[in-house]
Structure formats: structure tokens, C-alpha cells
Amino acid sequence: MIYTKKGDDGTTSLVGGTRVKKYDIRVQAYGEIDELVSLLGYITTLIKSDDRKSELIVIQNKLFVCESIVACESQEILEKMDTILDVDITYLEKKIDNMTEELPPLKQFIIPSGSQTACLLHVARTKCRKCERLCVEVADKFGLNPNVLSYLNRLSDYLFTYARFVMREKHRPERFWK
């Protein structure tokens, strides 16, 4: 059954069972990450490249790992769960580096425009930054695997670079802030 009615009082359970208010910073953080996962899913429907779709699916799965880490209250449980590793961050860095090799150097701020997919990637980038800010607060208040913060930081760079790459693929000029 999809409904339990347990959240009708404005609370939800963390991984470990503790009930917290739905406005708890951990709930806000993993909720924002969940929105990012959904946005990336939508973006995959607009992409023709199977390789790029696969990349985004890998990222969606890693973001679910981030969500579960943020939602977990117990170090004992955390040790049994999947985590974000250095290799996950390196994966994003390699993808960024590969796309950057094909892009002109960036000398000005970009104003998102010119392509629905590129603009949605910029929306995902800004959503990712919000996730990162909330996770910084979670880290300050409750502690958090620092790789979650690094992953989100690198992911926003990936999404920015990918948006630029889409514009290049579509042979559309980037619009710059003047």
C-alpha cells in the first residue's frame, strides 16, 4: 500500500526510525535531491545519445545514495549502506574533462538560452547547488560524509559543462552576460 497515514501529523521517518518534522533540514535536503533526480529523468527523455542517457542514469542512482546518506541518522546503519566514494567524484571529473576538451574556453558568464535541453541542464545545475547548500547545513548540524558535498559540487560543474556541450552539439551560440 502506498499510503501509511503516518505522515498525516507532519512527520516522517529517517533511516533508523526516528520521526522528525517534514521541515527538518535533513528532509528538506533529501527532498531537494529527489527533485533533482526527477529533473534529470526528464532531461534523459530529451537526449538522443545513449551514452549521455547512461551517464545521467548513473548520476540518478548516485543521487539516491546521497539521499539515503542524508536521511540516515545512525552511523551503524550508514556503515551497511552504499556510499559515495572518491571514484564517483572522479567519474564526474573525467566526464567534465572530456566535454571541456571540445569546448571553447569560457571567458564570460553564460546566460542560459538557445536550447530546451541546455536550459533544463542549467535548471538542474541550480537545483544541484541548492541541494549542496542544504547538505552543508546538514553536515554542520548532524555530520555528513564529505564525499556527498564533493559529489554535489562536482555534479553542478558537470551539469554546467554538459549544458555548454549541448549548445555546441546543436551548433547554437552561447549567450553571454554583458
Backbone bond lengths (Angstrom), bond angles and torsions (degrees), N, CA, C in turn:
res aa  C-N    CA-C-N  psi(-1)  N-CA   C-N-CA  omega(-1)  CA-C   N-CA-C  phi
1 M - - - 1.438 - - 1.530 108.17 -
2 I 1.323 118.27 134.63 1.459 122.24 -177.33 1.527 112.47 -76.15
3 Y 1.323 117.49 -28.32 1.459 118.29 -178.16 1.520 110.11 -106.54
4 T 1.354 114.07 140.02 1.468 120.49 179.29 1.527 111.36 -115.55
5 K 1.309 116.17 -19.45 1.467 124.47 -177.29 1.525 112.60 71.45
6 K 1.337 117.31 0.17 1.468 120.03 -179.19 1.525 112.32 -69.72
7 G 1.318 116.67 -25.03 1.459 120.23 -179.16 1.513 114.08 -89.87
8 D 1.307 117.40 2.44 1.466 120.57 -178.93 1.525 112.56 -63.01
9 D 1.327 116.94 -19.88 1.470 119.90 179.90 1.528 112.11 -92.19
10 G 1.346 116.96 9.51 1.467 119.79 177.83 1.510 114.00 86.07
11 T 1.338 116.97 16.77 1.460 120.44 178.32 1.523 109.71 -121.17
12 T 1.315 114.60 163.88 1.459 122.21 175.25 1.521 107.82 -146.42
13 S 1.318 116.06 166.27 1.472 120.11 -178.39 1.512 111.34 -99.36
14 L 1.316 115.43 137.90 1.449 120.94 169.04 1.528 108.31 -81.86
15 V 1.329 116.03 166.23 1.462 119.60 173.91 1.531 105.80 -67.09
16 G 1.290 116.33 112.62 1.460 122.60 -173.86 1.514 110.64 127.87
17 G 1.350 115.93 -19.28 1.451 119.43 172.06 1.513 116.99 105.71
18 T 1.313 118.72 -16.08 1.459 119.31 -179.88 1.524 110.55 -64.07
19 R 1.329 116.28 133.04 1.454 121.80 177.01 1.525 108.17 -87.68
20 V 1.329 115.10 132.25 1.464 121.31 178.02 1.528 108.33 -132.83
21 K 1.318 116.31 160.25 1.463 121.26 175.34 1.520 109.27 -64.26
22 K 1.307 115.40 147.62 1.461 119.84 -178.53 1.525 112.92 -67.78
23 Y 1.325 117.58 -11.47 1.461 120.49 174.69 1.529 112.34 -93.74
24 D 1.314 117.96 2.21 1.467 121.84 175.57 1.524 108.87 -52.98
25 I 1.315 117.36 140.22 1.461 121.81 -176.06 1.526 111.90 -57.45
26 R 1.323 118.02 -32.86 1.465 119.88 178.36 1.526 110.63 -67.44
27 V 1.318 117.04 -39.94 1.460 121.29 178.42 1.533 109.51 -67.20
28 Q 1.323 116.44 -42.19 1.462 119.44 176.90 1.530 110.78 -59.92
29 A 1.326 116.53 -44.04 1.464 120.62 -176.78 1.524 111.14 -65.59
30 Y 1.333 117.52 -49.56 1.470 116.29 -178.78 1.517 112.02 -72.04
31 G 1.329 117.35 -24.72 1.463 120.24 174.46 1.528 111.73 -67.39
32 E 1.316 116.89 -40.50 1.468 120.63 177.14 1.535 110.58 -66.80
33 I 1.329 116.67 -38.92 1.465 119.58 177.17 1.529 109.43 -63.24
34 D 1.332 116.80 -39.29 1.455 120.96 178.34 1.532 111.03 -62.27
35 E 1.337 116.90 -39.47 1.465 119.87 175.62 1.526 110.71 -61.83
36 L 1.330 116.74 -40.21 1.458 120.93 178.30 1.526 110.52 -63.10
37 V 1.316 117.58 -41.50 1.465 121.51 177.04 1.524 110.20 -57.67
38 S 1.331 116.20 -45.18 1.468 120.17 -179.75 1.521 111.64 -66.36
39 L 1.310 117.24 -40.84 1.459 120.75 177.90 1.524 110.92 -62.17
40 L 1.315 117.02 -42.28 1.468 120.21 177.20 1.528 110.72 -63.73
41 G 1.321 116.97 -35.71 1.463 120.25 175.67 1.511 110.94 -61.24
42 Y 1.314 116.66 -43.08 1.464 120.29 177.28 1.527 110.52 -62.32
43 I 1.308 116.45 -43.24 1.467 120.59 -179.87 1.528 110.75 -60.73
44 T 1.329 117.31 -36.44 1.477 118.90 179.31 1.524 111.97 -61.42
45 T 1.324 116.95 -26.02 1.471 119.11 179.27 1.522 112.17 -73.65
46 L 1.318 117.10 -15.35 1.467 122.08 -178.24 1.521 113.01 -98.96
47 I 1.319 116.49 -9.78 1.461 121.61 -174.09 1.524 110.22 -96.30
48 K 1.306 115.75 134.94 1.473 120.50 179.85 1.523 112.62 -88.54
49 S 1.315 117.43 -30.96 1.458 121.99 -176.13 1.529 111.23 -71.72
50 D 1.335 116.30 120.08 1.463 120.18 177.22 1.528 111.56 -63.41
51 D 1.336 117.06 -34.59 1.467 120.13 178.55 1.521 110.94 -63.29
52 R 1.325 117.00 -44.35 1.473 120.61 -179.89 1.531 110.19 -68.43
53 K 1.330 117.46 -38.79 1.470 119.83 175.94 1.521 109.66 -59.48
54 S 1.319 115.98 -44.51 1.471 120.49 179.49 1.518 111.14 -60.96
55 E 1.332 116.69 -40.91 1.475 120.08 177.62 1.521 110.27 -58.97
56 L 1.325 116.02 -46.97 1.466 119.36 -177.76 1.526 111.50 -66.24
57 I 1.316 117.30 -33.09 1.469 120.20 177.25 1.530 110.27 -68.27
58 V 1.320 116.67 -40.10 1.478 120.33 174.24 1.522 109.22 -58.55
59 I 1.318 116.06 -45.79 1.469 121.02 -179.63 1.523 110.78 -63.17
60 Q 1.323 117.52 -43.70 1.469 119.99 177.65 1.526 111.09 -56.79
61 N 1.317 116.21 -43.01 1.467 119.92 179.22 1.525 111.22 -64.36
62 K 1.317 117.43 -40.59 1.472 120.62 178.32 1.526 110.39 -66.67
63 L 1.322 117.06 -34.66 1.458 119.44 178.00 1.525 111.01 -67.42
64 F 1.333 117.85 -33.95 1.464 119.72 173.42 1.531 110.56 -62.92
65 V 1.321 116.26 -36.38 1.467 119.74 175.45 1.528 109.12 -63.49
66 C 1.330 116.94 -44.45 1.466 120.41 177.47 1.521 110.74 -57.78
67 E 1.334 116.35 -45.08 1.471 120.71 179.17 1.528 110.93 -57.00
68 S 1.320 115.85 -46.80 1.469 118.87 -176.83 1.526 111.30 -66.62
69 I 1.333 117.30 -34.93 1.470 120.53 177.37 1.525 109.82 -65.42
70 V 1.325 116.44 -45.54 1.467 120.70 -179.80 1.531 110.46 -63.17
71 A 1.317 117.09 -35.79 1.468 121.64 -176.67 1.520 113.06 -81.32
72 C 1.314 117.49 -8.23 1.469 120.19 -174.87 1.522 110.99 -89.81
73 E 1.309 114.90 133.23 1.467 120.61 -178.10 1.529 113.25 -102.79
74 S 1.310 117.30 -8.33 1.464 120.70 -170.60 1.526 111.56 -120.76
75 Q 1.316 115.97 125.62 1.460 120.79 176.99 1.528 110.59 -61.24
76 E 1.314 116.65 -36.77 1.461 121.49 178.88 1.526 111.31 -60.57
77 I 1.318 116.92 -43.78 1.467 121.35 178.67 1.531 109.84 -70.42
78 L 1.338 116.51 -42.18 1.467 120.63 179.08 1.526 112.36 -54.32
79 E 1.310 116.29 -38.84 1.468 120.84 -177.94 1.525 112.29 -65.67
80 K 1.315 118.24 -19.35 1.456 122.70 179.71 1.529 112.84 -96.17
81 M 1.334 116.44 -7.77 1.465 121.22 -174.42 1.529 110.52 -96.83
82 D 1.345 114.54 163.59 1.458 119.63 169.06 1.520 108.03 -61.22
83 T 1.324 115.97 156.67 1.452 120.17 179.66 1.521 109.91 -140.00
84 I 1.295 116.37 175.12 1.460 121.98 174.68 1.523 106.86 -96.47
85 L 1.313 114.69 122.82 1.460 121.54 -177.02 1.521 110.72 -105.59
86 D 1.321 115.89 165.63 1.467 120.77 175.73 1.524 111.15 -55.71
87 V 1.320 117.14 -36.52 1.465 121.25 -179.28 1.529 111.45 -63.28
88 D 1.319 118.12 -29.92 1.465 121.48 177.73 1.531 110.52 -68.41
89 I 1.306 116.32 -37.38 1.462 121.64 177.52 1.521 109.78 -71.47
90 T 1.325 116.47 -41.81 1.466 121.06 177.44 1.522 111.38 -61.73
91 Y 1.318 117.45 -36.22 1.466 122.27 176.63 1.530 109.74 -55.14
92 L 1.325 116.29 -49.05 1.465 120.27 179.52 1.528 111.09 -64.09
93 E 1.312 116.38 -42.10 1.469 120.26 -179.58 1.524 111.46 -60.81
94 K 1.318 117.06 -41.04 1.472 120.36 178.63 1.524 111.03 -65.10
95 K 1.334 116.68 -40.87 1.466 120.23 178.26 1.527 110.27 -64.38
96 I 1.325 116.65 -41.79 1.471 121.23 177.09 1.520 109.91 -60.83
97 D 1.317 116.31 -48.17 1.472 120.97 -178.25 1.525 111.25 -60.94
98 N 1.323 117.46 -42.35 1.467 120.92 179.95 1.526 111.78 -63.33
99 M 1.328 117.23 -41.67 1.466 119.32 178.78 1.526 110.94 -71.31
100 T 1.320 116.35 -39.23 1.466 120.93 -177.28 1.524 111.68 -61.90
101 E 1.330 117.43 -33.49 1.462 121.08 178.83 1.524 112.07 -57.63
102 E 1.330 116.95 -27.91 1.462 121.43 -176.94 1.526 113.14 -97.57
103 L 1.322 117.27 0.23 1.465 120.90 -176.05 1.526 111.24 -106.01
104 P 1.333 116.93 149.47 1.461 118.77 173.93 1.527 109.59 -68.72
105 P 1.322 117.12 153.70 1.471 119.46 178.08 1.530 110.48 -59.21
106 L 1.299 115.82 145.54 1.450 121.30 -179.10 1.523 108.95 -93.97
107 K 1.331 116.26 123.86 1.457 120.73 -177.32 1.517 112.65 -121.37
108 Q 1.346 117.44 -6.92 1.460 122.38 -178.92 1.526 109.09 -142.53
109 F 1.330 114.98 164.31 1.457 119.79 174.03 1.523 109.35 -70.99
110 I 1.328 115.57 142.00 1.460 122.22 179.98 1.525 109.36 -95.93
111 I 1.324 114.82 136.79 1.463 120.73 170.44 1.529 106.43 -99.71
112 P 1.336 117.43 116.67 1.468 119.27 -179.11 1.529 111.36 -56.05
113 S 1.328 114.70 129.26 1.462 121.28 179.73 1.512 108.89 -176.55
114 G 1.322 116.01 174.23 1.454 121.64 167.90 1.514 118.24 88.94
115 S 1.316 117.90 -17.05 1.463 120.97 -177.84 1.523 108.72 -160.37
116 Q 1.331 116.19 131.86 1.458 120.02 178.29 1.527 110.75 -58.07
117 T 1.314 116.82 -44.77 1.461 120.27 -178.05 1.522 110.83 -65.15
118 A 1.329 117.07 -45.69 1.469 120.21 179.45 1.527 110.33 -61.75
119 C 1.329 117.04 -43.01 1.468 119.81 179.81 1.528 111.12 -63.80
120 L 1.322 117.02 -40.73 1.468 119.73 178.04 1.526 111.44 -66.22
121 L 1.314 117.18 -34.10 1.462 119.74 174.75 1.533 110.61 -64.22
122 H 1.321 117.02 -36.52 1.470 120.08 175.40 1.533 110.96 -68.22
123 V 1.328 117.39 -38.25 1.467 120.03 175.31 1.531 109.08 -61.88
124 A 1.326 116.87 -43.02 1.469 120.87 177.63 1.525 110.46 -62.38
125 R 1.323 116.75 -38.64 1.473 121.21 178.08 1.523 110.35 -60.75
126 T 1.335 116.76 -45.88 1.465 118.90 -178.91 1.526 110.86 -69.00
127 K 1.326 117.36 -35.38 1.471 121.07 174.80 1.527 109.78 -62.97
128 C 1.321 116.61 -40.79 1.461 121.44 178.90 1.530 110.67 -62.23
129 R 1.319 116.46 -40.84 1.469 120.13 177.76 1.528 110.91 -62.65
130 K 1.334 116.72 -38.53 1.458 119.78 177.14 1.524 110.28 -64.45
131 C 1.318 116.69 -42.43 1.467 120.82 176.30 1.529 110.20 -57.39
132 E 1.309 114.77 -44.70 1.465 119.73 -179.33 1.534 110.71 -61.69
133 R 1.331 117.32 -45.73 1.470 119.88 -179.95 1.528 111.39 -60.02
134 L 1.324 116.42 -43.03 1.462 119.46 179.33 1.528 111.46 -66.47
135 C 1.322 116.20 -37.63 1.469 119.69 179.18 1.526 111.69 -69.07
136 V 1.322 117.64 -29.64 1.466 120.36 173.70 1.528 109.22 -62.13
137 E 1.326 115.68 -41.66 1.465 118.90 177.94 1.529 110.88 -65.90
138 V 1.330 116.81 -41.13 1.472 119.87 175.91 1.526 109.78 -58.61
139 A 1.323 116.06 -45.80 1.475 120.63 -179.92 1.526 110.77 -59.75
140 D 1.319 117.05 -42.81 1.467 120.30 -179.63 1.521 112.15 -65.78
141 K 1.332 117.20 -37.70 1.464 120.53 -174.71 1.527 113.76 -88.04
142 F 1.344 116.22 -34.05 1.466 118.81 -171.00 1.524 113.84 -128.43
143 G 1.321 116.83 -10.04 1.461 120.12 -171.95 1.519 109.44 85.80
144 L 1.329 115.72 148.39 1.460 120.76 -178.52 1.515 108.15 -162.97
145 N 1.320 115.90 141.19 1.459 120.93 174.98 1.535 107.71 -51.60
146 P 1.336 118.32 119.75 1.466 120.11 -177.57 1.527 113.43 -61.62
147 N 1.327 117.50 -21.16 1.465 119.80 178.17 1.527 111.78 -67.23
148 V 1.329 117.83 -24.40 1.464 120.11 175.57 1.526 108.75 -63.71
149 L 1.334 116.50 -45.80 1.467 120.43 178.91 1.525 110.94 -64.31
150 S 1.313 117.03 -43.18 1.470 120.48 178.98 1.520 110.78 -63.63
151 Y 1.323 116.77 -41.00 1.458 120.44 -179.54 1.529 110.82 -63.06
152 L 1.314 117.15 -46.09 1.461 120.62 179.60 1.526 111.09 -64.58
153 N 1.318 116.14 -39.65 1.460 119.79 178.28 1.521 110.90 -62.53
154 R 1.312 115.99 -45.76 1.464 120.26 -179.91 1.518 111.43 -69.52
155 L 1.328 117.17 -34.63 1.454 120.54 178.95 1.522 110.92 -62.84
156 S 1.314 117.67 -39.61 1.468 118.33 178.48 1.528 110.20 -63.77
157 D 1.332 117.49 -36.31 1.478 120.59 175.10 1.527 110.84 -64.82
158 Y 1.316 116.14 -41.12 1.467 121.35 177.74 1.529 110.23 -60.17
159 L 1.332 116.88 -47.38 1.463 120.82 -177.70 1.528 111.35 -64.76
160 F 1.321 116.79 -38.31 1.469 120.94 176.31 1.527 110.06 -62.41
161 T 1.323 115.39 -48.07 1.460 120.49 -178.67 1.521 110.85 -64.80
162 Y 1.312 116.53 -40.87 1.456 120.38 179.68 1.529 110.60 -64.28
163 A 1.329 117.91 -38.61 1.465 120.76 176.80 1.533 110.01 -60.53
164 R 1.312 116.66 -43.21 1.467 120.24 177.50 1.527 110.59 -63.87
165 F 1.320 115.83 -40.31 1.460 121.45 -178.97 1.531 110.79 -63.82
166 V 1.324 116.81 -39.92 1.466 121.25 177.46 1.528 109.92 -60.39
167 M 1.316 116.19 -43.10 1.469 119.60 179.40 1.531 110.46 -61.54
168 R 1.311 116.24 -39.39 1.468 120.13 178.27 1.522 110.41 -65.96
169 E 1.335 117.05 -45.17 1.468 121.15 178.83 1.527 112.31 -58.87
170 K 1.318 115.90 -36.05 1.466 120.75 -178.21 1.533 111.92 -87.45
171 H 1.327 116.68 1.78 1.467 122.46 -179.50 1.528 111.32 56.00
172 R 1.322 114.76 43.91 1.458 120.31 178.93 1.524 109.11 -114.35
173 P 1.318 116.63 141.32 1.472 119.27 -179.56 1.529 110.87 -75.01
174 E 1.316 114.93 144.63 1.459 120.01 174.03 1.530 107.87 -78.93
175 R 1.318 115.95 146.09 1.460 120.83 176.07 1.526 107.41 -98.81
176 F 1.305 115.10 130.43 1.465 119.84 -176.36 1.528 111.14 -109.68
177 W 1.317 114.92 150.09 1.458 122.32 175.58 1.511 108.43 -74.04
178 K 1.320 115.80 132.61 1.464 120.24 -179.56 1.504 110.45 -114.40
